[in-house]
Amino acid sequence: MKKDPKFTAEKIIESLGGKENINTIMHCATRLRVTLKDEGKIVKESILELPGVAGYFEKSGQHQIILGTGFVNKVCAEANKLCGFTNSEDNNKIEKNKPVSAKDKFQELTRTISDIFIPIIPILLATGILMGINGLLINGLKMELPTQAATIISVLTDTAYTFIPVLVTWSACKKFGGSPIIGIVLGLMLVSPLLPNKWDVVNGIVEPLNLSIAGINVQITGYQSSVIPAVFLGWFCAKLETKLHEVIPDIVDMLLVPFLTVSISLLLGLLLVGPVLSFVEKSLTNSILWMLTLPFGIGGIVYGGAIQLLCSVGMHHTVTPIIVSIFTETGLDYINPMGTAAIAGQLGAGLAIVMLQKDKQKRANMIPALIPALFGISEPVMYGITFPRIKPFLIGCIGGAAGGGFAAIIGLAAQGTGASMIPGALLYFNGGLIKYLLVMVISIGVAYIGTYITMKGKE
């Protein structure tokens, strides 16, 4: 049966208790993420029977329905139409009024970070693939590009990471109910060419802007490639804008609210919060880099083995700011091969389950869940095959730990970021391609063999 996004959206809404029972509808790469007013109205069995649905689980108050890449976007759009949500700001305004218990505070924080970075990830992935293609042309095919072509390629590969504060302040401001355009302008001001470039200051090419305030010297630079300060300022300007709308008379609201929001937020960012959070960001980056240098590949074993555990509870996007910071700080992505190992481990475990499956129809239904993992998306194989069986999921994590440990021992790193598994191979044409393929083989092999032995006769 051909998958119909409108039909699937209608049935999902019906199974969740109707549109009156739905607070918010969002999506990530593969999952529809829904929050409800009354959890008791959901009919889980009806959801799992729908065409195109690969799995369902609930975490942190979100009902997450696995639909796969591409299809999830279409279903989300149809569901929002059916529920009368005209844009994501509507969702945010509804969501922020929902009470959160004390025990859910940490889970709410991780979900918030995830919601901020999910809209940004596709462009980071696209940039990563462009970096890989550039590496293939120059290092793989040994092409000498004309200066003009090299400049255009640099625009394609460098822009997103240089101006990532703009993307982050936009997404954070939107998430917290502020005006996205104010977030964009604030982000642009943080990377204004009128400010000394952050990297030029680091490399000693230019001096920072020195400002004396009450006898205290404050050094000001741009915030090119900074992530954590941009997250905070996106949150701050959204909250400030909301509060100003409440206290400023309507007759001057349009004039004063944007002026005060941008002015106060930017001054706070440049003079106080930015320098402090930049120090915190650099400290976190250095700590992760130190962990990856621990002997016997300990850092890689921990990351490769644990990241899918975080993914299973929706917390994996919390590491995205650190990955971006490491790449912008060093020009290398040391996390990439370890993340690839984790996905390859789940693929190996899932492949073993498919090979052990005696029922031909069940096997045919499982195979589509394996394919996204080849392109760096593990949710379908994890939620559809390994996680419900527990042991294969854990063995998949062991496979990820094995591959991640190997990557850490040999010091493997990507010359770009964003892509993993097969597309990620493009990032290693400048060196390390064979080692990268070995990481995948080790992870898939360990997980496949372990799962096959453990689950033989049980499928």
VENLINFEN-V889020 format. One record per pair of residues at least 4 apart in sequence whose C-alpha atoms are under 8 Angstrom apart, sorted by the first residue. I is the first residue (numbers start at 1). GAP is how many residues later the second one is. Records with the same first field share a line. If there is no record, write none. Layout:
# VENLINFEN-V889020
I: GAP  GAP
This chain:
# VENLINFEN-V889020
1: 50
3: 5  48  49
4: 4
5: 4  66  69  70  73
6: 4  68  69  72  73
7: 4
8: 4  42  43  44  67
9: 4  66  67  69  70
10: 4  69  72
11: 4  36  39
12: 4  35
13: 4  5  6  9  66
14: 4  5
15: 26  27  28  29  31  32
16: 5  6  20  25  26  27
17: 4  5  24  25  26
18: 4
19: 63  64
20: 63
21: 15  16  17
22: 12  13  14  15  61
23: 11  12  13  14  68  71  72
24: 10  11  12  67  68  70  71
25: 7  8  9  10  51  54  55  66
26: 6  7  8  50  62
27: 4  5  6  45  46  49
28: 4  5  90  91
29: 39  40  41  43  89  348
30: 36  37  38  39  40  42  349  350
31: 33  34  35  36  37  41
32: 31  32  33  34  35  40  43  44
33: 29  30  31  32
34: 28  29  30
35: 26  27  28
36: 25  26
43: 4
44: 4  12
45: 4
46: 4
47: 6  9
48: 5  6  7  8
49: 4
52: 15
53: 12  13  14
54: 11  12  13  14  315  326  329  330
55: 10  11  12  325  328  329
56: 7  8  9  10  327
57: 6  7  8
58: 4  5  6
59: 4  5  254  255
60: 44  47  48  51
66: 6  313  314  317
67: 4  5
68: 4  312
69: 4  303
70: 4
71: 4
72: 4
73: 4
74: 4
75: 4
76: 4
77: 4
78: 4
79: 4
80: 4  5  6
81: 4  5
85: 5  6
86: 4
87: 4
88: 4  86
89: 4  85  86  88
90: 4
91: 4
92: 4  82  83  84  85
93: 4  84
94: 4
96: 80
100: 4  5  8
101: 4
104: 4
105: 4
106: 4
107: 4
108: 4
109: 4
110: 4  204  205  207  208
111: 4  203  204
112: 4  63
113: 4  204  205
114: 4  200  201  202  203  204
115: 4  60
116: 4  52  55  56  59
117: 4  51  54  200  203
118: 4  199
119: 52
120: 4  47  48  51
121: 4  297
122: 4
123: 4  37
124: 4  36  37  293  294
125: 4  292  293  294
126: 4  292  293
127: 4  29  30  31  33  290  291
128: 4  29  288  289  290  291  299
129: 4  289  290  294  295  297  298
130: 4  26  27
131: 4  26  284  285  286  295  296
132: 4  283  284  292  293  294  295  296  297
133: 4  293  294
134: 4  19
135: 4  5  291  292  293  294  295
136: 4  5  290  293  294
137: 4  5  6
138: 4  5  6  7
139: 4  290  291
140: 289  290
145: 4  5
146: 4
147: 4
148: 4
149: 4
150: 4
151: 4
152: 4
153: 4
154: 4  5
155: 4
158: 4
159: 4
160: 4
161: 63  64  163  167
162: 62  63
163: 4  24  25  28  61  62
164: 4  60  61  62  63
165: 4  22  23  25  26  58  59  60  61  62  65
166: 4  17  18  19  20  21  22  24  64
167: 4  17  20
168: 4  19  59  62  63  66
169: 4  14  15  17  18  61  62  64  65  66
170: 4  10  11  12  13  14  17  64
171: 4  9  12  63
172: 4  11  59  62  63
173: 4  5  6  7  9  10  61  62  64  65
174: 4  5  6  9  64
176: 59  62  63
177: 61  62  65
178: 4  5  59  60  61  63  64
179: 4  59
180: 4
181: 4
182: 4  55  76  80
183: 4  51  54  55
184: 4
185: 4  77
186: 4  76  79  80
187: 4  43
188: 4
189: 77
190: 32  33  34  76  80
191: 4  6  31  32  33
192: 30
193: 4  29
195: 14  25  26  27
196: 4  5  10  11  12  13  24  25  26
197: 4  9  24  25  26  27
198: 4  23  24  25  26
199: 4  25
200: 4  5  6
201: 4  5  6  7  20
208: 11  12  13
209: 10  11  12
210: 7  8  9  10
211: 6  7  8  9
212: 4  5  6
213: 4  5
218: 53
220: 50  51
221: 49
225: 100  103
226: 4  52  99
227: 4  54  94  97  98
228: 4  49  50  53  93
229: 4  40  44  45  48  49
230: 4
231: 4
232: 4
233: 4  32  36
234: 4
235: 4
236: 4  29
237: 4  24  25  28
238: 4
239: 4
240: 4  21
241: 4  16  17  20
242: 4
243: 4
244: 4  13  17
245: 4  8  12
248: 4  5  8  9
249: 4
250: 4
252: 4
253: 4
254: 4
255: 4
256: 4
257: 4
258: 4
259: 4
260: 4
261: 4
262: 4
263: 4
264: 4
265: 4
266: 4
267: 4  5
268: 4  5  6
269: 4  5  6
270: 4  5
271: 4
272: 4
273: 4
274: 4
275: 4
276: 4
277: 4
278: 4
279: 4
280: 4
281: 4  41  44
282: 4  43
283: 4
284: 4  38
285: 4  37  40  41
286: 4
287: 4
288: 4
289: 4  37
290: 4
291: 7  8
292: 5  6  7  8  116
293: 4  6  115
294: 4  5
295: 114
296: 109  113
297: 4  107  108  109  110  111  112
298: 4  107  110
299: 4  106  109
300: 4  38  101  103  104  105  106  107  108  109
301: 4  99  100  101  102  103  104  107
302: 4  99  102  103
303: 4  35  36  98  101
304: 4  34  35  37  38  93  96  97  98  99  100  101
305: 4  37  92  93  94  95  96  97  99
306: 4  91  95
307: 4  9  32  35
308: 4  8  34  35  89
309: 4  88
310: 4  5  6
311: 4  5  6
312: 70  71
316: 4
319: 4
320: 4
321: 4
322: 4
323: 4  10  12
324: 4
325: 4
326: 4  5  6  7
327: 4  5  6  89  90
328: 4
331: 84  85
332: 81  82  83  84  85
333: 80  81  82  83  84
334: 4  77  78  79  80
335: 4  78
336: 4  77  78  81  82  83  84
337: 4  67  70  75  76  77  83  99  102
338: 4  62  65  66  67  69  70
339: 4  61  65  81
340: 4  36  80  81  100
341: 4  58  59  60  61  62  63  98  99  102
342: 4  54  55  57  58  59  61  62  101
343: 4  30  33  34  35  57  78
344: 4  29  30  52  55  56  77  96  97  99  100
345: 4  50  51  52  53  54  55  95  98  99  101  102  103
346: 4  32  35  36  40  46  47  50  51  53  54  98  101
347: 4  23  26  27  31  34  49  97
348: 4  48  51  95  96  97  98  99  100
349: 4  37  43  44  46  47  95  98  99  101  102  103
350: 4  20  31  32  35  36  42  98
351: 4  19  97
352: 4  96  97  99  100
353: 4  32  33  39  98  99  102  106
354: 9  12  13
355: 8
356: 96  99  100  101  103
357: 5  6  102
358: 5  101
359: 4
360: 4
361: 4
362: 4
363: 4
364: 4
365: 4
366: 4  18  19
367: 4
368: 4
369: 4  11  12  15  16
370: 4  10  11
371: 4
372: 4  5  6  8  9
373: 4  5  6  7  8  48
374: 47  48
375: 45  46  47  48
376: 43  44  45  46  47
378: 4
379: 4  5
380: 4  5
381: 4  5
382: 4  5  11
383: 4  5
384: 4
385: 4
386: 4  5  6  7  10
387: 4  5  6
389: 4
390: 4
391: 4  60  63
392: 4  55  59  63
393: 4
394: 4
395: 4  52  55  56
396: 4  47  51  52  55
397: 4  50
398: 4  48  49
399: 4  43  44  45  46  47  48
400: 4  43  47
401: 4  42
402: 4  40  41  44
403: 4  36  37  39  40
404: 4  35
405: 4
406: 4  33
407: 4  5  28  29  32
408: 4
412: 20  23  24
413: 19
414: 13  14
415: 12  13  15
416: 11
417: 10
418: 6
419: 4  5  8
420: 4  5
421: 4  19
422: 4
424: 4
425: 4  8  11  12
428: 4  5  8
429: 4
432: 4
433: 4
434: 4
435: 4
436: 4
437: 4
438: 4
439: 4
440: 4
441: 4
442: 4
443: 4
444: 4
445: 4
446: 4
447: 4
448: 4
449: 4
450: 4
451: 4  5
452: 4
455: 4
